[in-house]
Amino acid sequence: MDLLQNDPFKAPFESLDEFADFISEVLQCPITIEDANHRLIAYSTHDERTDPARISTIIGRRVPEKVINQLWKEGTIPTLLRSSEPVRVKSMNEIGLSNRVAISIWKQEEVIGFIWAIEIDKSLTEKDFILLKKAADAAKNKLLQLQTRKNKKEERLQEFFWKLLTGHLKLNDEIIEHFHDLKITPALSFAVLVFKFQENITSKNEQNIIYLLKTNQRLKIMLYTIDYNQLILLVAVNNIDYPFQELEHFTKTFILKMSDRYGIDQITPVYSTIYEDYQKIRVAYHEALTVLSIKRKFPFETEHIYSYQKLGIYQLFDLVLDSRKGEEYSNHTLKNLHEYDKKHNSNLVETLEVFLNKDTNINDAAKELNIHANTLNYRLKRIAEVGEVDLKDPSQKMLLFLDLKLEKYQRN
């Protein structure tokens, strides 16, 4: 039988594993089939000569992250995402990868999976390439069936996550039961992460985001959803010695890959306190949104702050404002300084804020204000006199700092 004239892959197959075995038999090489996020779907039987990368993929049920990263750097995956032709991949011993050929499985304009053929006893020929293209075409329908089932589950996951974020599920036992029904193991501790994009997230960008989330292998992502220009994640942080460092590493890596691979920049990451009680997910979500709000209003002061824990005094703004509702509160020192600045066209309030921002360091504050240290000392003396304040008293300085920031917070 001429395999090139008669498509051998048109015959029905009971499973994708049987299909992978048949491709392997036709091409005489080990085969793996992955979804678009490099999760292992099926693989052919193999002998002891298979390479470490394939063994790790089979054991972990997904391609190791170091292999994916290297294939991006080498240009293999970008090529597979542009072309329906087979792509040769040369051996990379440092990541346990031997010579192989890969091909994308396409549904119209979208890649829904990959077939990988390892060249052990032979190098694939042009005739083999034609057969590999036929195999990729035949695999499409089977992957679409899997995708349909995944989409239905995804809808259930999204609904569940929004119920958690909005506080509609209030009983911890009920929440845990939902996790188990959805076949998700709830972590002992968790955090909520929010990535704010400059523009609303398109369906294409959503695919790229999900790809990065699914191929990440450092943090376990239990749930995720997209809300206009925000990506919201529920991540597990138990069994991690320094969880906030790990969260920071994850956010930086995600942002870097979004920029390098997809050209999307200016993403702002924030994350909540770490919790163990799943009834606190709504609180954690509110904390993350609070960090975003504070960063928008105080971009300079919070440039390097991403976690609610590190907001410091900014955590208290809403509480203080709530406690002052109905009161005619006025900070006497700031009132005097504002009136003095207006009358004399001076900048004592700005000087005071910079001085406090710089933790009362004369040299740093003078440098920020672009004035001499002696000039700053003179201004501080005027501030103390006009504002009737002792700048050596930490409690007075703390209240001044808080009220200065609250003025700006309410203006914005």
N, C-alpha and C positions, 0 to 999 in steps of 0.2 A: 504494500500500500504506500502511495506517495503522500507522506504526511503534510507536505506543503500544499498539495492540491486539495486534499480532504482534511478539513479541520478536525483534529482528533479530540478537541476540547468541547465539541458540541454535545457529546454524550452526557446524560444526566449523572450527577454524583450525589451520593447520600450525605456527604459532609465535606467541609473545606479541607480537612485532614486527608481524606481520600483523594480530593482534587490535587492537593500538594504532592501526594505520593505519585500521582499520575504524571504531573509535570516533571517530577524528578526522574521518573522512568523514561519519559520521552527525551529529556535533555541530558540524562545521565549525570546528574549532579544534585547535591542537596538543595532543598528549596525551603524558604520561609515566606509567609504571607503576613503582612502587617496592615493595620488600619492607618488612617492619615496621621495619627499621633504616635506612630511607631509602637503601638501595642500589638503583641503577637496574637494573631488570629489562628494560624495553622502552620504546621511544619511537617516536612517529610521525614521518614526514618533516615538515620545516618549511621555511618560507621565511626570508628575511633579517630578518623583523620579530620573530622570537622574542626573548625578553628574556635579559639576561646570566645570571640565575640558572639558567635552563634550559640555556643553553650550557655553563656551568660543571658542571652536573650530568651532562650527556652526556659531556663531556671527561673528568671525573674518575670517572665511573661511580657517583657518589653525590652526594647533596645537600651543598653546602658547609656546614661546621659553623656559620658565622656566620648562615646562613639558618635552619638548624634552631633555633639558640638564639633568634633573633628570633621565630620562629613559636611557640616555647614562651612567650616573654614576652608576645606578643600574644594568647595563649590559643587559637590555632588548633589546635595539636597536642593539647592537653588535650581540646578539644571533639571532635576526630576520634577520640580514644580512648574517648569516652563514647557517641558517637552513630553511627548508620548513615546519617544524613541528609547530603546535600551541604552543604558549608560554604563560604561566600563569603570570599575573602581579598582585601582591598583592597591596592592597589599600595604598595610600600615601596621608594622609589627608592634609599635608602641601602644596600640590599642587592641591588639590581638585580632586584627582583620587581615584575612588573606584575599587573594584576587577573587572578585565576584562581578556579576552583572546585575544591575537593578533596572526595574521598569515601573512606571507609575500606572495606577489603575484609575481611569478617568470616568466621571459622570458629567458629560457635557463639558463645562469649563472648570470643573472642580476635581481636584485629586482626592480620591476617597480611600486610597491604599497603595501598597507597594508589593512587588514580588522581588525577592532576592535569590539569585542562583550562585552558589559557590563553585568556583572552578578548581576542582581537585585533580581529577584525572585528565582533564581536557580543557582547552580554551574554547569558549562558545564561538561558533562560526556565524556568518551572515544568515545561513539557513536556520540556525538555532535562534537567531534574533527574530526572524519572522514567526517562528513557533512561539517565542516568548510573548510577542505582541498579541498573538491569537489567545494565549493563555490569559493575558491581562484583560482582554476584551471579555472572555468567558467568565472571569472572576467578578466582573462588575455587578451582575445581577445578585450574586450571592452576598456581596458586601452591602448592596442596597437593602437587602432583607434585614441584615444585621443593623444597619443604620436606622431603619424604621423602628425597630424595637428599642434601640438606644434613645431615639428622639422621644418616644413615649415615656420612657423612664426619666429622661431629662426634664420633661414637663412636670412630673411629680416631684422631682428634686427641687425645681425652681419654686413651686408652690409651697413646699415645706419650708424652704429657706426664708421666703418672705413672711410666712407666718411667724417664724422665729424672730426675724428682724423687727417686726411690728408688734411683737408681744401677744399674738393671738393664741399661742400655746403657752399656758401658764404653769401647768403641772409638770414637774421634772420627770416623773414616771411616764407620763404621756409622751413627752419629748423623746425619751430614750426608746420607747416602744416604736415611735415613728422611725428613728434611726435604724433599728433592727429590721423593720418592715422593708426599708429601702436598701437593706444589705450594706449599711455603713456602720463601721465600728466607732462609736463615740469615744473621743480621746478623753483622758483624765483632765487635761487642761487645754485651753484654747484661747485664741485671740481673733478679733475681727480686723481685717485689713481692707482699706479702700484705696484704689488708685484713681486719681482724678485726671482725665485726659482733657486736652484743650478743646476738643470738639466731641460731639456725640459719636459714639462708637458704631461704625458701620458693620454690616454683616460680614464683609471681607475681613475687617480688622478683628471682629469677634472670632472668626476662624483662627486667625494668627494668635490671638490671646489664648484661646483654648489649647492650641498646639503647645504653647510655652508652658501652660499649666500642667498639661498631661505628660509632657516630657521632663518636667522638673522631678528630681528624685531626692531632694534634700528635705523639703517640708511636705507633710501630708496635708493635702487640701481636701477637706471633707465636703464642702459645698461652695458654690460660686454662683453669682448672678451679675447681670449688667443692667444698670439703670441710667439711661441716656449717656452721659459722659463719665460714668463711674463704674469701675469694676470692683465688686464687693466679694471678699473671700472669708470663709471660716476655716482657719487652719489649726492643726494639732501642734501643740508645743510641749507635750509631756516627753520625758526621757531625754531632754536637752539640757545640758549643763548651764548654758548661757542663752536663754531663749530670746532675749531682746537683741543680742548680737546676731543670732540666726535670722531673726525677722529682718534686721537691717541688711544682712547679706542677701537674703532672698529678694528684697525690694530693689536693691541696687542691681543685682543680676538681671532681674526681670526688665527693669528700665533700660539697661544697657543692650539687652537682646532685642527689645522692641525698636530701639534706635538703629542698631547695627544691621538687623535683618530686614526690618520693614520701614525704616525711615521715619518712625513716629517718635517725636521728642516732646519735651516739656510735660512730662507726666509727674504728678505730685503724689507720693505715697504717704499714707498715715496709718497708724494702727493703735488699737485699744490697749487697755490694761489686760493682763492675763487672768482668766477666770477658770473656775472648776465647775461652777453651777450653770447649767444650760438655760436656766431661767434668766440669766444675766446677759443673754445675747443681745437683747434690745438695748440694755445699758452700754454694752461694749460697742455696738453700732453707733449709738449717740456719742460716745466718747470719740470715736474716729471722725465723725462729722464735726464735732467741736474743734478738733485739731485743724481740720480743713478751714473752718470758719476763722479761727484765730490766725492761721497762716495767711489767709487772704487779707485780714485787717492789719496784721503786723508782719509783713514779708521780711523786713530787715532783721527784726528782733528774733524771729523764729526760723530763720533761713536753714538752720541745721537741726531743727526740732521736727521729729516725725511721729513720736509716740505721745500718747496722753500722759504717761508717767512723767515725761520730761517737760511738760508744759509749765510746771512750777506754779507760780502765782496766777497764771492765766486760767488755771482750772477754776479759780474762785470768782471770776467775773460775774457770771449769771447769779451765783448765790448772793454776792454783795449787792448787785442791782436789785434783786428780789427783796432783800432785807431793807433796802432804802425806799421802796415804793411807798408813795404817800408822804414821804418826808421831804422837807425843804433842805436837803443836805447840801452843804457847800464847804469845800476845803479852804479855810481862811487864808492859808499861805498862797495857794494857787490863785485865789481870787485877787489878792493884792498884787501878785506878780503879773497877772494878765493885765490888770489896770495900769500898772507901771509901764509895761511894754507898750501898751496902746498910747499912753500919754507921751512917752519919751522915744517912741520908735526904736526900742531896744529889743533884745532877745534873751531875757533872763529865763523865761520858761524853757526855751530850747536848750539853753546852757545847762539848766538843772536836769533836764531829761537825759542829755548826753552824759553828763557827770554820773547819774545814777545807772544808766545803761552800761557804763564802763566800770561798774562796781566801785565808784568813787576814786578811781585811779587818775590822779592829776595828769600825768604824762599822756596816757591813752586818750583821755577826754580832750586835752588840748590839741592833740594831733587830729582827732576827729573833727574838732571845731576849726582847725587850721588857725589857731592862735597860740601865743606864747603862754607858757605855764604861769608866768606872773600875771598876765592878763586874766587868765582863768581864776586865779586866786582872788584877784580884785572883784571879779563878777560874783564869785561865791560869797564874798563878804557882803556885797550889796544884796544878794538873794537872802542871806541870813537876816539882814537888817529890814529890808522891805517886807519879806515874808514872815518875819518874826518867828524864825525856826532855828533849831539847833541842828546843824548838819553833821554833828558828831554823835547824835542820838540815833541808834539803829531803828528804834520803833518809829520815830518821826520820819526817817528816810524811807522806811518800808511803806508807810501810809502814803507818802508823797509819790513814790513810784507807782503804787496801786492806783491812785487817783489820776495820775498823769495818763496811765494806760487806759483807764476807764473813760477818760475824756475822749481819747482817740477812738476807743471801741464804740462809743455811742455816736460819734460823728460819722463813722463808716457804716 
